[in-house]
């Protein structure tokens, strides 16, 4: 497959030492919203994703390591988009709408992603560089199974499905406190009978973040519901999900390329399946 084409959006990675950045660049005019369900989020511009807020178009989504420090990666993407004249029009020029989400990895102490790293990931997307899955990009330092006192594989995953005349894709960075489950509901690593650690001094370095994209024409409120379906995918493929130790967040994007009437509920159902496949794919392939 040439490059990381997710529907008509493009995605690219920058991978550092145990951390990284993954950028999604949807086509101009893409409508978006999102929802946070985890108890410890690290996000940027999520308030404007509320369906009641003025702006309804998203220019980029930046997923990064480094917890709140890693949100700085979005600055590089924002500067690049401004140079290209993309963003919300204002009297002072366009203001790119760049949403950021970060996971906690070891770069919090060793050096989190910065603006230049976000720029590199965006340029990789535009150049159509190969888009891998596993431990690279924002998932380079990711792991799972922390609630059992382990560090099982985590990483980046993505999957696509068809919903009538539309397509749906999910991209995810899995760095979960819980286990990733197979289609029978059993953990992919270890076993369901593995003991849980005692005490509360564990589970501080987690979070699963993702993007659900569709070619269907949806409103901002519809995209909010689409993001909720992404979270349903988390809950189906990760146990436990949405803990106080996770900053789980999903952005829903609709490019509007398909003019045919496509059922929102069908799109949402397919989004759940896409996210489940993306979560499992993130931990099944590693460079």
Residue frames as qw, qx, qy, qz and C-alpha x, y, z in Angstrom:
[[0.000, 0.889, 0.458, 0.000, 0.00, 0.00, 0.00],
 [0.416, 0.455, -0.032, 0.787, 1.46, 3.36, -0.96],
 [0.020, -0.349, 0.293, -0.890, 1.82, 5.41, 2.18],
 [0.014, -0.221, -0.826, 0.519, -0.61, 5.64, 5.08],
 [0.307, -0.180, -0.312, -0.881, -3.75, 6.59, 3.22],
 [0.065, 0.321, 0.850, -0.414, -6.62, 6.26, 5.67],
 [0.333, 0.785, 0.507, -0.128, -9.59, 7.00, 3.46],
 [0.461, 0.762, 0.080, 0.448, -8.57, 10.40, 2.03],
 [0.375, -0.899, 0.222, -0.051, -6.66, 11.46, 5.15],
 [0.693, 0.453, -0.468, 0.309, -2.94, 10.95, 5.49],
 [0.699, -0.707, 0.103, -0.038, -0.95, 9.88, 8.51],
 [0.614, 0.556, -0.437, 0.349, 2.75, 9.85, 9.29],
 [0.800, -0.540, -0.163, 0.203, 5.15, 8.96, 12.09],
 [0.233, 0.733, -0.520, 0.372, 8.22, 10.38, 13.72],
 [0.908, -0.344, -0.235, 0.043, 9.90, 7.77, 15.93],
 [0.007, 0.799, -0.494, 0.342, 12.47, 8.66, 18.56],
 [0.329, 0.210, -0.864, 0.319, 14.04, 6.69, 21.39],
 [0.144, -0.305, -0.869, 0.363, 11.14, 5.09, 23.22],
 [0.204, 0.630, 0.407, -0.629, 8.69, 7.77, 22.15],
 [0.251, 0.137, 0.626, 0.725, 7.31, 9.41, 19.04],
 [0.335, 0.410, 0.163, -0.833, 4.59, 11.30, 17.21],
 [0.262, 0.324, 0.839, 0.349, 1.82, 10.21, 14.84],
 [0.185, 0.365, 0.042, -0.911, -0.02, 12.86, 12.83],
 [0.357, 0.502, 0.776, 0.135, -3.34, 12.57, 10.97],
 [0.035, 0.314, -0.173, -0.933, -3.97, 15.19, 8.25],
 [0.428, 0.532, 0.724, -0.095, -7.58, 15.05, 7.05],
 [0.306, 0.423, 0.452, 0.724, -8.65, 16.85, 3.87],
 [0.050, -0.028, 0.150, -0.987, -9.77, 20.50, 4.18],
 [0.548, -0.200, -0.223, -0.781, -13.33, 20.86, 5.43],
 [0.529, -0.133, -0.834, 0.077, -13.29, 17.74, 7.59],
 [0.527, -0.616, -0.004, -0.586, -15.78, 17.98, 10.47],
 [0.560, 0.098, -0.749, 0.340, -14.72, 16.73, 13.88],
 [0.567, -0.654, 0.123, -0.485, -15.57, 16.26, 17.53],
 [0.528, 0.247, -0.760, 0.287, -14.26, 14.12, 20.35],
 [0.712, -0.607, -0.067, -0.347, -14.65, 12.73, 23.84],
 [0.185, 0.459, -0.764, 0.415, -12.42, 11.98, 26.82],
 [0.815, -0.391, -0.282, -0.321, -13.38, 9.10, 29.10],
 [0.738, -0.012, -0.491, 0.463, -10.16, 8.30, 30.96],
 [0.473, -0.825, -0.273, 0.144, -9.42, 9.84, 34.33],
 [0.481, -0.640, 0.206, 0.563, -5.98, 11.28, 33.50],
 [0.655, 0.661, 0.293, 0.221, -6.05, 12.91, 30.03],
 [0.327, -0.497, 0.243, 0.766, -3.30, 14.89, 28.34],
 [0.437, 0.611, 0.602, 0.271, -5.05, 16.78, 25.54],
 [0.138, -0.291, 0.123, 0.939, -4.96, 19.98, 23.51],
 [0.297, 0.078, -0.322, -0.896, -7.95, 21.88, 22.05],
 [0.103, -0.275, -0.955, -0.047, -10.46, 19.30, 23.25],
 [0.137, 0.483, 0.505, -0.702, -12.78, 22.00, 24.61],
 [0.327, 0.409, -0.257, -0.812, -13.50, 23.26, 21.09],
 [0.177, 0.011, -0.927, -0.331, -14.55, 19.75, 20.05],
 [0.230, 0.369, 0.728, -0.530, -17.71, 20.10, 22.12],
 [0.248, 0.492, 0.720, 0.422, -20.64, 20.13, 19.66],
 [0.046, -0.908, -0.391, 0.142, -21.82, 23.48, 21.07],
 [0.370, -0.588, 0.201, 0.691, -18.55, 25.28, 20.23],
 [0.385, 0.757, -0.084, -0.521, -18.17, 27.52, 17.16],
 [0.210, 0.568, -0.713, -0.353, -15.46, 25.74, 15.17],
 [0.901, 0.047, 0.327, -0.281, -16.47, 22.45, 13.57],
 [0.800, 0.547, -0.240, 0.060, -13.55, 21.79, 11.19],
 [0.725, -0.565, 0.328, 0.217, -10.31, 20.01, 12.14],
 [0.444, 0.799, -0.389, -0.118, -7.03, 20.54, 10.29],
 [0.513, 0.378, -0.747, 0.190, -4.88, 17.94, 12.06],
 [0.819, -0.538, 0.028, -0.196, -4.80, 15.49, 14.94],
 [0.337, 0.610, -0.654, 0.296, -1.47, 14.92, 16.69],
 [0.907, -0.402, -0.091, -0.080, -0.91, 11.83, 18.83],
 [0.331, 0.686, -0.529, 0.373, 2.30, 11.80, 20.84],
 [0.740, -0.277, -0.505, 0.348, 4.27, 10.29, 23.68],
 [0.325, 0.247, -0.284, 0.868, 5.62, 12.33, 26.56],
 [0.169, -0.625, -0.666, 0.370, 2.37, 12.95, 28.46],
 [0.085, 0.933, 0.277, -0.213, 1.51, 16.66, 28.76],
 [0.291, -0.629, 0.398, 0.601, 5.04, 17.61, 27.69],
 [0.398, 0.067, 0.771, 0.494, 4.50, 15.82, 24.38],
 [0.301, 0.794, 0.509, -0.140, 1.58, 18.07, 23.48],
 [0.092, -0.753, 0.253, 0.601, 4.25, 20.53, 22.27],
 [0.412, 0.007, 0.763, 0.497, 4.57, 18.37, 19.14],
 [0.311, 0.735, 0.602, 0.028, 1.38, 19.97, 17.86],
 [0.053, -0.844, 0.055, 0.531, 3.14, 23.34, 17.62],
 [0.249, -0.335, 0.673, 0.610, 5.23, 22.12, 14.70],
 [0.246, 0.427, 0.824, 0.279, 2.17, 20.88, 12.83],
 [0.069, 0.864, 0.407, -0.288, 0.33, 24.13, 13.50],
 [0.135, -0.705, 0.292, 0.633, 3.21, 26.20, 12.10],
 [0.257, -0.054, 0.798, 0.542, 3.40, 24.09, 8.95],
 [0.189, 0.628, 0.748, 0.101, -0.34, 24.36, 8.30],
 [0.002, -0.870, -0.173, 0.461, -0.23, 28.11, 8.81],
 [0.196, -0.475, 0.532, 0.673, 2.56, 28.42, 6.23],
 [0.138, 0.167, 0.859, 0.465, 0.33, 26.53, 3.79],
 [0.286, -0.114, -0.149, -0.939, -2.62, 28.85, 4.45],
 [0.523, -0.316, -0.756, -0.233, -4.76, 26.25, 6.16],
 [0.201, -0.187, -0.685, 0.675, -6.89, 26.97, 9.22],
 [0.013, -0.772, -0.614, 0.164, -9.86, 28.83, 10.65],
 [0.332, 0.560, 0.173, 0.739, -10.03, 32.25, 8.93],
 [0.333, -0.762, -0.337, 0.442, -9.43, 35.30, 11.12],
 [0.226, 0.974, 0.005, -0.001, -8.54, 38.97, 10.35],
 [0.270, -0.787, 0.536, 0.142, -4.95, 38.15, 11.33],
 [0.356, 0.425, -0.795, -0.247, -4.73, 35.12, 9.06],
 [0.825, -0.138, -0.469, -0.284, -5.68, 31.44, 9.32],
 [0.374, -0.513, 0.662, -0.399, -5.47, 29.69, 12.69],
 [0.540, 0.115, -0.810, -0.196, -5.01, 25.94, 12.15],
 [0.756, -0.388, 0.198, -0.489, -7.20, 23.78, 14.35],
 [0.533, 0.341, -0.763, 0.131, -4.80, 21.13, 15.63],
 [0.800, -0.482, 0.048, -0.354, -6.05, 18.70, 18.26],
 [0.310, 0.506, -0.768, 0.243, -3.50, 16.92, 20.43],
 [0.886, -0.390, 0.014, -0.249, -3.57, 13.78, 22.58],
 [0.247, 0.618, -0.715, 0.212, -0.64, 12.23, 24.42],
 [0.912, -0.267, -0.311, -0.019, 0.22, 8.97, 26.16],
 [0.437, -0.801, 0.403, -0.066, 2.59, 8.59, 29.10],
 [0.927, 0.221, -0.201, 0.226, 5.94, 6.98, 28.27],
 [0.743, -0.401, -0.088, 0.529, 9.50, 7.10, 29.60],
 [0.416, 0.457, 0.129, 0.776, 10.28, 10.21, 27.57],
 [0.346, -0.892, -0.212, -0.201, 8.66, 12.22, 30.37],
 [0.619, -0.712, 0.177, 0.281, 12.04, 11.87, 32.09],
 [0.685, -0.121, 0.428, 0.576, 14.37, 11.35, 29.12],
 [0.010, -0.332, 0.303, 0.893, 13.05, 14.00, 26.71],
 [0.512, 0.512, 0.642, -0.251, 9.53, 14.15, 25.25],
 [0.462, 0.477, 0.513, 0.544, 8.64, 14.99, 21.63],
 [0.102, -0.537, -0.084, 0.833, 8.97, 18.65, 20.65],
 [0.476, 0.689, 0.110, -0.535, 7.59, 20.85, 17.87],
 [0.224, 0.575, -0.666, -0.420, 10.19, 19.74, 15.30],
 [0.191, -0.040, 0.981, 0.004, 9.20, 16.13, 15.86],
 [0.462, 0.555, 0.571, -0.391, 5.56, 16.91, 15.15],
 [0.358, 0.731, -0.268, -0.516, 6.67, 18.73, 12.01],
 [0.005, 0.381, -0.885, -0.269, 8.66, 15.67, 10.91],
 [0.345, 0.243, 0.894, -0.152, 5.62, 13.41, 11.36],
 [0.456, 0.702, 0.280, -0.469, 3.43, 15.79, 9.34],
 [0.259, 0.673, -0.524, -0.453, 6.00, 15.98, 6.54],
 [0.175, -0.151, 0.967, 0.107, 6.21, 12.17, 6.52],
 [0.461, 0.482, 0.677, -0.312, 2.45, 12.05, 6.05],
 [0.424, 0.779, -0.030, -0.461, 2.52, 14.48, 3.14],
 [0.105, 0.583, -0.735, -0.329, 5.43, 12.62, 1.55],
 [0.900, 0.099, -0.202, -0.373, 3.49, 9.35, 1.63],
 [0.109, 0.491, -0.842, 0.194, 6.17, 7.54, 3.61],
 [0.565, -0.157, -0.803, -0.107, 5.35, 3.97, 4.67],
 [0.484, -0.488, 0.234, -0.688, 3.04, 3.86, 7.66],
 [0.448, 0.080, -0.880, 0.134, 3.86, 1.00, 9.97],
 [0.690, -0.570, -0.128, -0.427, 2.12, -0.40, 13.03],
 [0.830, -0.183, -0.396, 0.347, 3.43, -1.61, 16.36],
 [0.512, -0.708, -0.119, 0.472, 6.02, 0.16, 18.47],
 [0.408, 0.152, 0.246, 0.866, 6.73, 3.24, 16.41],
 [0.125, -0.600, -0.274, -0.741, 5.42, 6.77, 16.18],
 [0.416, -0.551, 0.230, -0.686, 3.37, 7.71, 19.22],
 [0.936, -0.270, -0.029, -0.223, 3.33, 4.05, 20.22],
 [0.572, 0.525, -0.568, 0.272, 7.12, 3.62, 20.36],
 [0.063, 0.313, -0.738, 0.594, 7.13, 3.51, 24.15],
 [0.683, -0.229, -0.029, -0.693, 3.70, 1.97, 24.65],
 [0.158, 0.096, -0.969, 0.163, 2.77, -1.05, 26.74],
 [0.662, -0.346, -0.282, -0.602, -0.26, -2.82, 28.21],
 [0.795, -0.220, -0.561, 0.061, -1.17, -5.01, 31.17],
 [0.136, 0.468, -0.475, 0.733, 0.04, -2.61, 33.86],
 [0.650, -0.442, 0.113, -0.608, -2.86, -3.51, 36.12],
 [0.982, -0.139, -0.126, 0.009, -1.29, -6.98, 36.47],
 [0.506, -0.748, 0.351, 0.248, 2.12, -5.50, 37.20],
 [0.738, 0.100, 0.492, 0.451, 3.43, -6.41, 33.73],
 [0.149, 0.669, -0.239, -0.688, 4.58, -4.51, 30.67],
 [0.653, 0.304, 0.675, 0.162, 3.00, -6.33, 27.75],
 [0.335, 0.128, 0.461, 0.811, 3.22, -5.06, 24.14],
 [0.231, 0.773, 0.359, -0.470, 1.49, -1.85, 23.10],
 [0.349, -0.100, 0.513, 0.778, 1.80, 0.31, 20.01],
 [0.362, 0.380, -0.119, -0.843, 0.03, 1.86, 17.02],
 [0.339, 0.218, 0.901, 0.165, -2.69, 0.05, 15.09],
 [0.382, 0.339, -0.062, -0.858, -5.20, 0.84, 12.38],
 [0.296, 0.240, 0.916, 0.129, -8.03, -0.85, 10.51],
 [0.317, 0.168, -0.220, -0.907, -10.66, 0.01, 7.89],
 [0.295, 0.331, 0.890, -0.110, -14.18, -1.23, 7.24],
 [0.101, -0.235, -0.517, -0.817, -17.09, -0.43, 4.87],
 [0.171, 0.413, 0.662, -0.602, -20.37, 1.10, 6.04],
 [0.505, 0.733, 0.411, -0.198, -22.77, 1.13, 3.10],
 [0.581, 0.751, 0.061, 0.307, -21.43, 3.63, 0.57],
 [0.122, -0.912, 0.325, -0.220, -19.00, 5.04, 3.14],
 [0.745, 0.164, -0.535, 0.363, -15.74, 3.85, 4.62],
 [0.541, -0.814, 0.093, -0.190, -14.64, 3.92, 8.24],
 [0.680, 0.333, -0.491, 0.430, -11.09, 3.76, 9.57],
 [0.617, -0.786, -0.004, -0.044, -9.70, 3.65, 13.09],
 [0.548, 0.489, -0.453, 0.505, -6.20, 4.59, 14.18],
 [0.688, -0.705, -0.080, -0.152, -5.14, 3.98, 17.78],
 [0.292, 0.534, -0.656, 0.446, -2.17, 4.23, 20.14],
 [0.828, -0.423, -0.325, -0.174, -2.56, 1.50, 22.76],
 [0.283, 0.387, -0.617, 0.624, -0.77, 2.18, 26.05],
 [0.630, -0.500, -0.294, -0.517, -3.45, 0.74, 28.30],
 [0.362, -0.463, 0.638, -0.498, -3.55, 0.03, 32.02],
 [0.844, 0.011, 0.396, -0.361, -5.65, -3.04, 31.22],
 [0.507, -0.112, 0.796, 0.312, -5.18, -6.12, 29.02],
 [0.448, 0.326, -0.436, -0.710, -5.87, -6.33, 25.30],
 [0.675, 0.055, 0.662, -0.321, -8.46, -9.07, 24.74],
 [0.052, -0.052, 0.845, 0.530, -8.92, -11.57, 21.93],
 [0.453, -0.145, -0.395, -0.786, -12.29, -12.23, 20.29],
 [0.600, -0.342, -0.723, -0.026, -13.21, -14.68, 23.08],
 [0.408, -0.844, -0.037, -0.347, -12.62, -12.07, 25.77],
 [0.858, -0.386, -0.025, 0.337, -9.37, -13.56, 27.05],
 [0.157, -0.881, 0.291, 0.339, -6.16, -11.53, 27.44],
 [0.756, 0.607, -0.242, 0.028, -3.78, -11.81, 24.50],
 [0.394, 0.505, -0.629, 0.441, -0.84, -11.89, 26.92],
 [0.171, -0.216, 0.748, -0.604, -0.57, -13.76, 30.19],
 [0.275, -0.324, -0.887, -0.181, -3.81, -15.24, 31.42],
 [0.401, -0.622, -0.226, -0.633, -7.08, -14.14, 32.95],
 [0.800, -0.510, -0.311, 0.063, -6.10, -16.01, 36.10],
 [0.525, 0.286, -0.313, 0.738, -2.91, -13.96, 36.61],
 [0.371, -0.655, -0.506, 0.421, -3.02, -12.27, 40.02],
 [0.117, 0.883, 0.105, 0.442, -3.50, -8.53, 40.31],
 [0.430, 0.206, -0.474, 0.740, -0.91, -6.61, 42.32],
 [0.370, -0.718, -0.549, 0.214, -1.97, -5.36, 45.73],
 [0.308, -0.504, -0.096, 0.801, -1.92, -1.71, 46.80],
 [0.360, 0.869, 0.313, -0.136, -2.47, 1.46, 44.78],
 [0.196, -0.772, 0.357, 0.487, 1.08, 2.44, 43.78],
 [0.420, -0.015, 0.756, 0.503, 0.84, 1.16, 40.23],
 [0.320, 0.635, 0.668, 0.221, -0.77, 2.09, 36.97],
 [0.077, -0.809, -0.108, 0.573, 0.49, 5.65, 36.51],
 [0.086, -0.483, 0.550, 0.676, 1.87, 5.41, 32.97],
 [0.401, 0.338, 0.845, 0.108, -1.02, 4.61, 30.68],
 [0.361, 0.583, 0.100, -0.721, -3.59, 5.91, 28.16],
 [0.447, 0.265, 0.754, 0.401, -5.17, 4.77, 24.89],
 [0.205, 0.620, 0.023, -0.757, -5.87, 7.45, 22.30],
 [0.439, 0.203, 0.785, 0.387, -7.38, 7.18, 18.85],
 [0.283, 0.365, -0.180, -0.869, -9.05, 8.66, 15.80],
 [0.491, 0.377, 0.785, 0.027, -12.09, 7.35, 13.93],
 [0.118, 0.385, -0.329, -0.854, -12.46, 8.67, 10.37],
 [0.514, 0.430, 0.742, -0.018, -15.28, 8.22, 7.87],
 [0.138, 0.070, 0.493, 0.856, -16.06, 9.40, 4.36],
 [0.064, -0.679, -0.726, -0.086, -19.72, 9.83, 5.36],
 [0.003, 0.512, 0.032, 0.858, -21.19, 13.33, 5.63],
 [0.499, -0.534, -0.635, 0.252, -21.77, 13.93, 9.34],
 [0.158, -0.897, -0.031, -0.412, -22.48, 16.92, 11.56],
 [0.111, 0.550, -0.624, 0.544, -20.30, 17.90, 14.50],
 [0.675, -0.289, 0.414, -0.538, -22.79, 16.27, 16.86],
 [0.963, 0.193, -0.120, -0.142, -22.69, 13.12, 14.74],
 [0.562, 0.521, -0.538, 0.351, -18.88, 13.13, 15.03],
 [0.320, -0.490, 0.573, -0.574, -19.21, 13.33, 18.80],
 [0.897, -0.064, 0.251, -0.359, -21.32, 10.17, 18.68],
 [0.830, 0.444, -0.327, 0.082, -18.77, 8.61, 16.33],
 [0.160, 0.581, -0.643, 0.472, -16.04, 9.29, 18.89],
 [0.654, -0.315, 0.461, -0.511, -18.19, 7.62, 21.53],
 [0.968, 0.185, -0.035, -0.163, -18.31, 4.52, 19.33],
 [0.526, 0.568, -0.554, 0.307, -14.52, 4.54, 19.26],
 [0.265, -0.465, 0.639, -0.552, -14.60, 4.35, 23.04],
 [0.900, -0.040, 0.200, -0.384, -17.00, 1.42, 22.79],
 [0.824, 0.426, -0.362, 0.093, -14.30, -0.28, 20.73],
 [0.092, 0.564, -0.659, 0.489, -11.80, 0.38, 23.53],
 [0.600, -0.288, 0.500, -0.553, -14.15, -1.22, 26.06],
 [0.955, 0.167, -0.008, -0.243, -14.64, -4.28, 23.86],
 [0.800, 0.429, -0.339, 0.246, -10.93, -4.88, 23.19],
 [0.271, 0.411, -0.567, 0.660, -9.34, -3.65, 26.46],
 [0.678, -0.622, -0.309, -0.241, -10.17, -4.67, 30.02],
 [0.062, 0.791, 0.516, -0.323, -10.38, -2.66, 32.11],
 [0.348, 0.457, 0.278, 0.770, -10.75, 0.44, 29.96],
 [0.143, -0.740, -0.167, -0.636, -11.31, 4.10, 30.90],
 [0.661, -0.455, -0.460, 0.380, -9.70, 3.78, 34.32],
 [0.234, -0.963, -0.032, 0.133, -8.64, 6.70, 36.51],
 [0.570, -0.502, 0.425, 0.493, -5.06, 5.84, 35.49],
 [0.489, 0.297, 0.599, 0.560, -5.80, 6.17, 31.75],
 [0.097, 0.493, 0.025, -0.864, -6.34, 9.35, 29.73],
 [0.389, 0.295, 0.815, 0.313, -8.43, 7.59, 27.09],
 [0.255, 0.632, 0.066, -0.729, -9.58, 9.98, 24.36],
 [0.493, 0.300, 0.718, 0.389, -11.02, 9.60, 20.84],
 [0.189, 0.473, -0.127, -0.851, -11.52, 12.11, 18.01],
 [0.564, 0.446, 0.693, 0.044, -14.21, 11.45, 15.39],
 [0.005, 0.467, -0.344, -0.815, -13.68, 12.90, 11.89],
 [0.600, 0.527, 0.601, -0.037, -15.99, 12.99, 8.85],
 [0.291, -0.193, 0.438, 0.828, -14.64, 14.07, 5.46],
 [0.445, 0.571, 0.314, -0.614, -18.12, 14.29, 3.88],
 [0.038, 0.350, -0.698, -0.623, -16.99, 12.86, 0.55],
 [0.008, -0.269, -0.941, -0.205, -19.90, 10.42, 0.31],
 [0.297, -0.067, -0.026, -0.952, -23.04, 12.35, -0.54],
 [0.552, -0.253, -0.718, -0.340, -25.29, 9.29, -0.38],
 [0.592, -0.561, 0.162, -0.555, -27.49, 8.97, 2.70],
 [0.574, 0.147, -0.769, 0.241, -25.56, 6.70, 5.06],
 [0.665, -0.651, -0.321, -0.175, -27.07, 5.67, 8.38],
 [0.080, -0.751, 0.484, -0.442, -25.21, 7.23, 11.29],
 [0.781, -0.390, 0.406, -0.270, -25.93, 4.17, 13.40],
 [0.953, 0.269, 0.013, 0.140, -24.40, 1.90, 10.75],
 [0.408, 0.719, -0.352, 0.440, -21.28, 4.09, 10.65],
 [0.395, -0.658, 0.469, -0.437, -21.07, 3.98, 14.43],
 [0.948, -0.154, 0.249, -0.128, -21.45, 0.19, 14.55],
 [0.841, 0.443, -0.103, 0.294, -18.72, -0.24, 11.95],
 [0.088, 0.799, -0.390, 0.450, -16.53, 2.22, 13.86],
 [0.720, -0.514, 0.394, -0.249, -16.70, -0.06, 16.91],
 [0.970, 0.107, 0.180, 0.123, -15.52, -3.05, 14.87],
 [0.566, 0.703, -0.186, 0.388, -12.78, -0.97, 13.23],
 [0.199, -0.785, 0.429, -0.400, -11.46, 0.21, 16.58],
 [0.882, -0.313, 0.335, -0.110, -11.47, -3.31, 18.00],
 [0.900, 0.339, 0.066, 0.267, -9.41, -4.52, 15.04],
 [0.303, 0.805, -0.262, 0.438, -7.04, -1.55, 15.33],
 [0.512, -0.698, 0.408, -0.290, -6.43, -2.17, 19.04],
 [0.932, -0.137, 0.330, 0.052, -5.61, -5.82, 18.49],
 [0.755, 0.570, 0.000, 0.324, -3.48, -4.99, 15.47],
 [0.019, -0.905, 0.309, -0.293, -1.44, -2.55, 17.52],
 [0.532, -0.599, 0.577, -0.159, -0.10, -5.30, 19.76],
 [0.933, 0.108, 0.343, -0.009, 0.19, -8.15, 17.27],
 [0.728, 0.542, 0.017, 0.420, 2.91, -6.64, 15.01],
 [0.412, -0.865, 0.126, 0.257, 6.15, -5.21, 16.34],
 [0.551, 0.762, -0.323, 0.106, 9.23, -3.95, 14.47]]
